[in-house]
Amino acid sequence: MPNIKSQEKRDRQAVKRTLKNKALKTRIKSNKKKLLAAVENKDFESARNELSLYFKSLDKAAKKSAVSKNFAANKKSKAAKLLNSLKQ
């Protein structure tokens, strides 16, 4: 137990932040699984829609600093390559 009042508040804030970040990261993973499933089924339209949702979740998490900007950029690049491989 902290003795300092400001540290108590920081602890409460950390718990809230952790839950938010976990939710954002879970959403990223879920969208990635959906994208991979669409690519597995070779459904280009569905995969393109899932790619859009995946990008959106990555951008939102990067904006809120749940993940780094480089992490988001790398994941987006790999996903785009995956979709482009389906097109050929």
C-alpha positions as CSV (number, residue, x, y, z in Angstrom):
1,M,0.0,0.0,0.0
2,P,1.4,3.4,-1.0
3,N,1.6,6.1,1.7
4,I,1.5,8.9,-0.8
5,K,-1.9,10.0,-2.1
6,S,-0.7,10.8,-5.6
7,Q,0.8,7.3,-5.9
8,E,-2.6,5.8,-5.0
9,K,-4.1,7.7,-7.8
10,R,-1.4,6.6,-10.2
11,D,-2.1,3.0,-9.2
12,R,-5.8,3.4,-10.0
13,Q,-5.0,5.0,-13.3
14,A,-2.6,2.3,-14.2
15,V,-5.3,-0.4,-13.7
16,K,-7.7,1.5,-16.1
17,R,-5.0,2.0,-18.7
18,T,-4.0,-1.6,-18.6
19,L,-7.6,-2.7,-19.2
20,K,-7.9,-0.3,-22.1
21,N,-4.7,-1.4,-23.7
22,K,-5.6,-5.0,-23.3
23,A,-8.9,-4.5,-25.0
24,L,-7.2,-2.7,-27.9
25,K,-4.6,-5.5,-28.3
26,T,-7.3,-8.1,-28.2
27,R,-9.2,-6.4,-30.9
28,I,-6.1,-6.3,-33.1
29,K,-5.6,-10.1,-32.6
30,S,-9.2,-10.9,-33.3
31,N,-9.2,-8.8,-36.5
32,K,-6.0,-10.5,-37.6
33,K,-7.5,-13.9,-37.1
34,K,-10.5,-12.9,-39.2
35,L,-8.3,-11.6,-41.9
36,L,-6.2,-14.8,-42.0
37,A,-9.4,-16.9,-42.2
38,A,-10.7,-14.8,-45.2
39,V,-7.3,-15.3,-46.9
40,E,-7.4,-19.0,-46.2
41,N,-10.8,-19.2,-47.9
42,K,-9.4,-17.2,-50.8
43,D,-12.3,-14.7,-50.5
44,F,-10.8,-11.5,-51.8
45,E,-13.8,-9.1,-51.0
46,S,-14.1,-10.4,-47.5
47,A,-10.4,-10.2,-47.0
48,R,-10.3,-6.7,-48.2
49,N,-13.0,-5.7,-45.7
50,E,-11.2,-7.5,-42.9
51,L,-8.0,-5.7,-43.9
52,S,-9.7,-2.4,-43.5
53,L,-10.9,-3.3,-40.0
54,Y,-7.5,-4.6,-39.1
55,F,-5.8,-1.3,-40.2
56,K,-8.4,0.6,-38.3
57,S,-7.7,-1.3,-35.1
58,L,-4.0,-0.9,-35.5
59,D,-4.2,2.8,-36.1
60,K,-6.5,3.3,-33.1
61,A,-4.1,1.4,-30.8
62,A,-1.1,3.3,-32.1
63,K,-2.9,6.6,-31.6
64,K,-3.6,5.7,-28.0
65,S,-0.1,4.4,-27.5
66,A,-1.2,0.9,-26.7
67,V,1.3,-0.3,-29.4
68,S,4.1,1.6,-31.0
69,K,3.8,3.3,-34.4
70,N,6.5,1.0,-35.9
71,F,4.6,-2.1,-34.6
72,A,1.5,-0.9,-36.4
73,A,3.3,0.0,-39.6
74,N,5.0,-3.4,-39.7
75,K,1.8,-5.3,-39.1
76,K,0.0,-3.3,-41.8
77,S,2.7,-3.9,-44.3
78,K,2.6,-7.7,-43.7
79,A,-1.1,-7.8,-44.0
80,A,-1.1,-5.8,-47.2
81,K,1.4,-8.2,-48.7
82,L,-0.7,-11.1,-47.7
83,L,-3.8,-9.6,-49.4
84,N,-1.8,-8.8,-52.5
85,S,-0.5,-12.4,-52.7
86,L,-4.2,-13.5,-52.8
87,K,-4.9,-11.2,-55.7
88,Q,-2.3,-12.9,-58.0
